[in-house]
Amino acid sequence: MKIIYTSEFQRSFKRLSREVKSEAIKKEKIFKSDPFDNRLRTHKLSGKLKDCWAFSISYYERIIFEFGDNKIVYFLSIGGHDIYK
């Protein structure tokens, strides 16, 4: 699986605390192994994000992503629940 990080994701990642960045990196390793591992709480989104999925980094932080072709995943955004807006 190849992950492509959008520029929005990269900007948002830089603004996170060191602790959240560390946890995000751990969860990304789990995601690469199995995107639907129970520890990630991966779920399909609805509304304007109906083509996207999200998984949990912590109670507050999430990563929004989209499955592409040929085992490519696009990480679109990272942050708290406000990223759903």
Backbone as a printed PyTorch tensor [residue, N CA C, xyz], in Angstrom:
tensor([[[  0.8430,  -1.1750,   0.0000],
         [  0.0000,   0.0000,   0.0000],
         [  0.8890,   1.2390,   0.0000]],

        [[  0.5500,   2.1640,  -0.8750],
         [  1.2810,   3.4250,  -0.9430],
         [  0.3710,   4.5360,  -0.4440]],

        [[  0.8990,   5.3890,   0.4300],
         [  0.1320,   6.5120,   0.9660],
         [  0.6610,   7.7980,   0.3420]],

        [[ -0.2550,   8.5920,  -0.1830],
         [  0.0880,   9.9070,  -0.7280],
         [ -0.5080,  10.9460,   0.2150]],

        [[  0.3170,  11.8710,   0.6570],
         [ -0.0970,  12.9040,   1.6050],
         [ -0.4070,  14.1860,   0.8310]],

        [[ -1.6350,  14.6810,   0.9480],
         [ -1.9910,  15.9260,   0.2710],
         [ -1.3020,  17.0990,   0.9790]],

        [[ -1.2400,  18.2200,   0.3010],
         [ -0.6010,  19.3940,   0.9020],
         [ -1.3710,  19.8530,   2.1360]],

        [[ -2.7000,  19.7340,   2.1230],
         [ -3.4910,  20.0930,   3.3030],
         [ -3.1170,  19.2010,   4.4810]],

        [[ -2.9730,  17.9100,   4.2240],
         [ -2.5880,  16.9780,   5.2780],
         [ -1.2170,  17.3590,   5.8420]],

        [[ -0.2590,  17.6390,   4.9690],
         [  1.0950,  17.9680,   5.4050],
         [  1.1090,  19.2410,   6.2480]],

        [[  0.3430,  20.2660,   5.8360],
         [  0.2840,  21.5180,   6.6150],
         [ -0.3190,  21.2560,   7.9850]],

        [[ -1.4120,  20.5050,   8.0220],
         [ -2.0830,  20.2170,   9.2950],
         [ -1.1960,  19.3710,  10.2080]],

        [[ -0.4840,  18.4170,   9.6370],
         [  0.3990,  17.5550,  10.4300],
         [  1.4760,  18.3780,  11.1260]],

        [[  2.0340,  19.3570,  10.4300],
         [  3.0970,  20.1940,  11.0130],
         [  2.6170,  20.9630,  12.2370]],

        [[  1.3320,  21.2870,  12.2960],
         [  0.7790,  22.0830,  13.3960],
         [  0.4340,  21.2530,  14.6290]],

        [[  0.4780,  19.9370,  14.5240],
         [  0.1190,  19.0770,  15.6470],
         [  1.2100,  19.0700,  16.7110]],

        [[  0.8090,  18.7290,  17.9270],
         [  1.7960,  18.5950,  19.0050],
         [  2.6770,  17.3750,  18.7420]],

        [[  3.8110,  17.3410,  19.3870],
         [  4.7520,  16.2320,  19.2270],
         [  4.1050,  14.9040,  19.6120]],

        [[  3.2950,  14.9170,  20.6860],
         [  2.6460,  13.6930,  21.1480],
         [  1.6590,  13.1560,  20.1100]],

        [[  0.8750,  14.0530,  19.5180],
         [ -0.1110,  13.6250,  18.5220],
         [  0.5980,  13.1300,  17.2650]],

        [[  1.6680,  13.8090,  16.8670],
         [  2.4420,  13.3560,  15.6990],
         [  2.9620,  11.9390,  15.9280]],

        [[  3.4890,  11.6970,  17.1070],
         [  4.0280,  10.3800,  17.4390],
         [  2.9320,   9.3110,  17.3710]],

        [[  1.7800,   9.6210,  17.9310],
         [  0.6610,   8.6660,  17.9070],
         [  0.1700,   8.4460,  16.4780]],

        [[  0.1520,   9.4960,  15.6640],
         [ -0.2760,   9.3760,  14.2640],
         [  0.6530,   8.4490,  13.4920]],

        [[  1.9340,   8.5510,  13.7450],
         [  2.9120,   7.6920,  13.0690],
         [  2.6940,   6.2300,  13.4710]],

        [[  2.4190,   5.9970,  14.7560],
         [  2.1350,   4.6240,  15.2160],
         [  0.8910,   4.0670,  14.5430]],

        [[ -0.1610,   4.8850,  14.4830],
         [ -1.4150,   4.4340,  13.8840],
         [ -1.2660,   4.2350,  12.3730]],

        [[ -0.4110,   5.0260,  11.7370],
         [ -0.1870,   4.8380,  10.3010],
         [  0.4510,   3.4790,  10.0250]],

        [[  1.3400,   3.0390,  10.8950],
         [  1.9540,   1.7150,  10.7290],
         [  0.9040,   0.6170,  10.8300]],

        [[ -0.0200,   0.7650,  11.7720],
         [ -1.1130,  -0.1990,  11.8920],
         [ -1.9720,  -0.1510,  10.6310]],

        [[ -2.2600,   1.0640,  10.1580],
         [ -3.0860,   1.2570,   8.9670],
         [ -2.4720,   0.5770,   7.7480]],

        [[ -1.1590,   0.7030,   7.5730],
         [ -0.4950,   0.0750,   6.4190],
         [ -0.6360,  -1.4370,   6.4580]],

        [[ -0.6300,  -1.9860,   7.6490],
         [ -0.7610,  -3.4270,   7.8130],
         [ -2.2070,  -3.8830,   7.5890]],

        [[ -3.1670,  -3.1200,   8.1450],
         [ -4.5870,  -3.4600,   8.0010],
         [ -5.4180,  -2.1930,   8.2240]],

        [[ -5.9380,  -1.5790,   7.1570],
         [ -6.7090,  -0.3360,   7.3030],
         [ -7.9670,  -0.4680,   8.1620]],

        [[ -8.4180,  -1.7000,   8.3870],
         [ -9.6300,  -1.9050,   9.1710],
         [ -9.3600,  -2.5710,  10.5130]],

        [[ -8.1290,  -2.4380,  11.0030],
         [ -7.7800,  -2.9420,  12.3330],
         [ -8.6850,  -2.2520,  13.3610]],

        [[ -9.1900,  -3.0100,  14.3210],
         [-10.1190,  -2.4660,  15.3290],
         [ -9.5350,  -1.3010,  16.1210]],

        [[ -8.2300,  -1.2770,  16.3080],
         [ -7.6070,  -0.1930,  17.0690],
         [ -7.7470,   1.1610,  16.3780]],

        [[ -8.0030,   1.1710,  15.0750],
         [ -8.1150,   2.4210,  14.3210],
         [ -9.5350,   2.9830,  14.2960]],

        [[-10.5070,   2.1380,  14.5490],
         [-11.9130,   2.5420,  14.4630],
         [-12.2270,   3.1920,  13.1090]],

        [[-11.8020,   2.5540,  12.0440],
         [-12.0160,   3.0550,  10.6820],
         [-13.5150,   3.0710,  10.3810]],

        [[-13.9590,   4.1850,   9.8050],
         [-15.3750,   4.3000,   9.4790],
         [-15.5900,   5.1270,   8.2200]],

        [[-16.6610,   4.8190,   7.5200],
         [-17.0540,   5.5210,   6.3030],
         [-17.7120,   6.8290,   6.7010]],

        [[-17.4510,   7.8840,   5.9390],
         [-18.0520,   9.1760,   6.2170],
         [-19.2930,   9.3810,   5.3480]],

        [[-20.0530,  10.3900,   5.6770],
         [-21.2750,  10.6730,   4.9240],
         [-21.3260,  12.1600,   4.5780]],

        [[-22.3950,  12.5640,   3.9260],
         [-22.5480,  13.9610,   3.5400],
         [-21.5820,  14.3410,   2.4460]],

        [[-20.9970,  15.5250,   2.5710],
         [-20.0770,  15.9880,   1.5270],
         [-18.7870,  15.1650,   1.4710]],

        [[-18.5310,  14.3730,   2.4950],
         [-17.3410,  13.5110,   2.5320],
         [-17.7080,  12.0470,   2.2910]],

        [[-18.8030,  11.8010,   1.5780],
         [-19.3190,  10.4370,   1.4100],
         [-18.3650,   9.4910,   0.6960]],

        [[-17.3950,  10.0090,  -0.0460],
         [-16.4270,   9.1490,  -0.7230],
         [-15.1910,   8.8820,   0.1300]],

        [[-15.1840,   9.4080,   1.3390],
         [-14.0030,   9.3270,   2.2050],
         [-14.2510,   8.4170,   3.4030]],

        [[-13.1510,   8.0790,   4.0340],
         [-13.1270,   7.2810,   5.2500],
         [-12.3080,   8.0440,   6.2840]],

        [[-12.3940,   7.6340,   7.5370],
         [-11.5780,   8.2320,   8.5910],
         [-11.1690,   7.1490,   9.5810]],

        [[-10.0410,   7.3860,  10.2380],
         [ -9.6670,   6.5200,  11.3560],
         [ -9.1470,   7.3770,  12.4890]],

        [[ -9.2200,   6.8360,  13.6920],
         [ -8.8860,   7.5850,  14.8990],
         [ -7.4100,   7.4790,  15.2380]],

        [[ -6.8500,   8.6150,  15.6120],
         [ -5.4940,   8.6580,  16.1640],
         [ -5.6120,   8.6380,  17.6840]],

        [[ -6.5130,   9.4550,  18.1850],
         [ -6.8080,   9.5160,  19.6170],
         [ -8.2910,   9.8000,  19.7510]],

        [[ -8.7360,  10.1430,  20.9380],
         [-10.1460,  10.4350,  21.1310],
         [-10.5810,  11.6230,  20.2790]],

        [[ -9.7030,  12.6070,  20.1100],
         [-10.0520,  13.8290,  19.3870],
         [ -9.5660,  13.8670,  17.9390]],

        [[ -8.3870,  13.3540,  17.6690],
         [ -7.7780,  13.4870,  16.3440],
         [ -8.1420,  12.3380,  15.4180]],

        [[ -8.3200,  12.7000,  14.1450],
         [ -8.6620,  11.7430,  13.0960],
         [ -7.8160,  12.0000,  11.8590]],

        [[ -7.7500,  10.9920,  11.0050],
         [ -7.1840,  11.1580,   9.6650],
         [ -8.2940,  10.8170,   8.6800]],

        [[ -8.5460,  11.7450,   7.7590],
         [ -9.5080,  11.4980,   6.6880],
         [ -8.7090,  11.0360,   5.4780]],

        [[ -9.1880,   9.9640,   4.8530],
         [ -8.4640,   9.4140,   3.7090],
         [ -9.4290,   8.9140,   2.6600]],

        [[ -8.8670,   8.5990,   1.5090],
         [ -9.6500,   8.0940,   0.3850],
         [ -8.8670,   6.9700,  -0.2720]],

        [[ -9.5490,   5.8960,  -0.6140],
         [ -8.9120,   4.8050,  -1.3340],
         [ -8.8280,   5.1700,  -2.8090]],

        [[ -7.6570,   4.9810,  -3.4030],
         [ -7.4730,   5.2070,  -4.8280],
         [ -7.2860,   3.8860,  -5.5500]],

        [[ -6.8240,   3.9700,  -6.7670],
         [ -6.5690,   2.7740,  -7.5610],
         [ -5.2050,   2.1710,  -7.2230]],

        [[ -5.0420,   0.9000,  -7.5130],
         [ -3.7510,   0.2060,  -7.3920],
         [ -3.1160,   0.3280,  -6.0160]],

        [[ -3.9250,   0.1000,  -4.9830],
         [ -3.4220,   0.1040,  -3.6030],
         [ -2.8180,   1.4460,  -3.1930]],

        [[ -3.3650,   2.5300,  -3.7060],
         [ -2.9390,   3.8710,  -3.3020],
         [ -4.0070,   4.4490,  -2.3870]],

        [[ -3.5570,   5.0590,  -1.2910],
         [ -4.4550,   5.7140,  -0.3490],
         [ -4.0090,   7.1720,  -0.2460]],

        [[ -4.9730,   8.0720,  -0.2660],
         [ -4.6890,   9.5010,  -0.1470],
         [ -5.0840,   9.9650,   1.2410]],

        [[ -4.1020,  10.4400,   2.0190],
         [ -4.3920,  11.0430,   3.3150],
         [ -4.7350,  12.4980,   3.0350]],

        [[ -5.9870,  12.8720,   3.3020],
         [ -6.4960,  14.1870,   2.9250],
         [ -6.3630,  15.2280,   4.0240]],

        [[ -6.6370,  14.8360,   5.2620],
         [ -6.6270,  15.8030,   6.3500],
         [ -6.3850,  15.0840,   7.6640]],

        [[ -5.9020,  15.8590,   8.6340],
         [ -5.6550,  15.3240,   9.9720],
         [ -6.0040,  16.4050,  10.9780]],

        [[ -6.6280,  16.0090,  12.0840],
         [ -6.9770,  16.9770,  13.1110],
         [ -8.1760,  16.5180,  13.9080]],

        [[ -8.7730,  17.4660,  14.6320],
         [ -9.9380,  17.1810,  15.4460],
         [-11.1950,  17.0710,  14.6220]],

        [[-12.3230,  17.0110,  15.2920],
         [-13.5970,  16.8380,  14.6000],
         [-13.9170,  17.9850,  13.6520]],

        [[-13.2810,  19.1300,  13.8180],
         [-13.5400,  20.2560,  12.9250],
         [-13.0740,  19.9870,  11.4810]],

        [[-12.2760,  18.9570,  11.2550],
         [-11.8400,  18.6510,   9.8850],
         [-12.9750,  18.0840,   9.0360]],

        [[-14.0790,  17.6890,   9.6960],
         [-15.2150,  17.1620,   8.9530],
         [-16.0110,  18.2570,   8.2620]],

        [[-15.7780,  19.4940,   8.6420],
         [-16.5560,  20.6200,   8.0920],
         [-16.0110,  21.0910,   6.7710]]])
